[in-house]
């Protein structure tokens, strides 16, 4: 399973107490470590979406080709029509 190695770090990030730093404040109203969890999981979600798009394209090409072959799409029925 690809996401299993990320479960333990996610739990560790959520267990860490939230600290307010004086020298940077990217999200002033933030009270949790949700940004850290998003930073860990965002690449995995993006790769999942890319894989989904690739497999959709491959399956559409296969099913479209089979559909075209079975319905004789693109065939010339009589030679003078060329």
C-alpha positions as CSV (number, residue, x, y, z in Angstrom):
1,X,0.0,0.0,0.0
2,X,1.4,3.3,-1.0
3,X,-0.1,5.5,1.7
4,X,0.8,3.3,4.7
5,X,4.2,5.0,5.2
6,X,2.5,8.4,5.6
7,X,0.1,7.4,8.3
8,X,2.7,7.4,11.2
9,X,4.2,10.8,10.3
10,X,0.7,12.2,10.0
11,X,-0.2,11.0,13.5
12,X,3.1,12.4,14.8
13,X,2.4,15.8,13.2
14,X,-1.0,15.9,14.7
15,X,0.3,15.0,18.2
16,X,2.9,17.8,18.2
17,X,1.5,20.7,20.1
18,X,0.8,23.9,18.2
19,X,3.5,26.6,18.7
20,X,3.1,30.2,17.9
21,X,6.4,31.6,16.6
22,X,7.3,35.3,16.7
23,X,9.4,35.4,13.6
24,X,6.9,34.1,11.0
25,X,3.2,33.8,10.8
26,X,1.9,32.4,7.6
27,X,-1.6,31.7,8.8
28,X,-2.4,34.0,11.7
29,X,-5.7,32.3,12.8
30,X,-4.4,28.8,12.6
31,X,-4.7,26.7,15.8
32,X,-3.6,23.3,14.5
33,X,-0.9,21.5,12.4
34,X,-3.2,21.0,9.4
35,X,-0.8,22.8,7.1
36,X,1.9,20.2,7.9
37,X,-0.5,17.4,7.1
38,X,-1.5,19.0,3.8
39,X,2.2,19.4,2.9
40,X,2.8,15.7,3.5
41,X,-0.3,14.4,1.7
42,X,-0.6,16.9,-1.3
43,X,2.0,15.2,-3.5
44,X,0.3,11.8,-3.0
45,X,-3.1,13.2,-3.9
46,X,-1.7,14.9,-7.0
47,X,0.0,11.7,-8.2
48,X,-3.3,9.8,-7.6
49,X,-5.1,12.3,-9.8
50,X,-2.5,12.1,-12.5
51,X,-2.6,8.3,-12.5
52,X,-6.4,8.4,-12.7
53,X,-6.2,10.7,-15.8
54,X,-3.6,8.4,-17.5
55,X,-5.7,5.2,-16.9
56,X,-8.8,7.0,-18.1
57,X,-7.1,8.0,-21.3
58,X,-5.8,4.5,-21.9
59,X,-9.2,2.9,-21.3
60,X,-11.0,5.4,-23.5
61,X,-8.5,4.6,-26.3
62,X,-9.1,0.8,-25.9
63,X,-12.8,1.0,-25.7
64,X,-13.1,3.5,-28.5
65,X,-11.0,1.3,-30.7
66,X,-13.1,-1.8,-29.9
67,X,-16.3,0.2,-30.5
68,X,-15.0,1.5,-33.8
69,X,-14.0,-2.0,-35.0
70,X,-17.3,-3.6,-34.0
71,X,-19.4,-0.8,-35.6
72,X,-17.2,-0.6,-38.8
73,X,-16.5,3.0,-38.3
74,X,-14.2,4.5,-40.9
75,X,-14.7,1.7,-43.4
76,X,-15.3,2.5,-47.0
77,X,-18.3,0.6,-48.3
78,X,-17.9,1.3,-52.0
79,X,-14.6,2.1,-53.8
80,X,-15.9,5.0,-56.0
81,X,-16.8,7.0,-53.0
82,X,-13.1,7.6,-52.5
